[in-house]
Every structure is written in C-alpha cells, then in structure tokens.
Amino acid sequence: MSAGSRPTALVTGAGRAAGIAASLVLDLARHTPLGRLKMPQDCAHPVTFLGPAEGGWINGRLLQCDGGLA
C-alpha cells in the first residue's frame, strides 16, 4: 500500500460468498460520500484511462479510487 492511501470496501463475489451481512454493507455504504461501496469497475475505469498512450502525460501521482473518502 502506498503512503497516504488507505483500504476501502470493495464489493466482490468473494465477499458475498463469505457471508458478509447485508446490514454491514449498508452501514459501510452510508459512510461514503457517494453512498455506495466501490465496485471493481470503479477501479478498472481509471486504470484503463491511464494505461494507453493517451494517459502518458499523467505520471507520478497516487490516484485515490475511494469514492471521496480521502
């Protein structure tokens, strides 16, 4: 983990399979500015933007994909 970053909740099939209570998910979502938990595509979209040559001038930055918690 990079300095200045912190883990945030991510909705995945593994979490659902592990039996994480729906009430916990709703409680975590209420504490985010966007009112929902992060989905895998929420992290994938910025990565697919930065990966190709079009994102080549953006470098040396920590991109927080945390829904506004930072």
N, C-alpha and C positions, 0 to 999 in steps of 0.2 A: 504494500500500500504506500502511496506517495505521501510525503509530508503535506499536511494541510487538508488531507482528504479523510473522509470517514465513511464507514459502510452504511448503506441504506437498504431498506427492504426491497426485495425483488420478487415478483410473483412468478413462480415457475411450477411446472408439473411436479417436481420433486417435493416442493413444499406442500402441495395439496395431497400428494401420496403419503407424506409423513403424518398427515392428520392434523395440521396446524388449524386451530379453531378459527372459524369464520369471525367470531367476535374479536379475536386478536387482530386479524387482518383489517377489520373495520376500524378498530381503535388506532392502529398504526396509520391508516389512511387519513384519519381525521387530523393527525398531527403534521401532515404535509400541506404546503401552500396550494398544491394542485388538487388536494382532496382525494387522492388515489395513490396506490402503490405503483412503483416502477415496473414496467413490463419489459421483457427482453428487447423488444423493438425500440424502446426508448433509448437504449444504449447503442443499438445497432445503427440507427439512422445517423447520428453524428459521426460514427466511425466510417460509414460508407461515404459520407461527405468528405471527410479528411483524407481518406485513403487514396483516391485518384489524384492525378496531376492538378486538378482544379483546386485542391486544398493544399497545394505545395507551399504556399506562402504563409500558411499558418503553422508555426512550429514553436517548440519550446514552451508550450502552455499546458496547464493542467485543466482539462475540460471536466467540470463537475456535472455529472448526469444524475442529479439528485432531486429534481422537482422543486428546487428553490429552498432546500433546507440549509444550504451553505450560506 
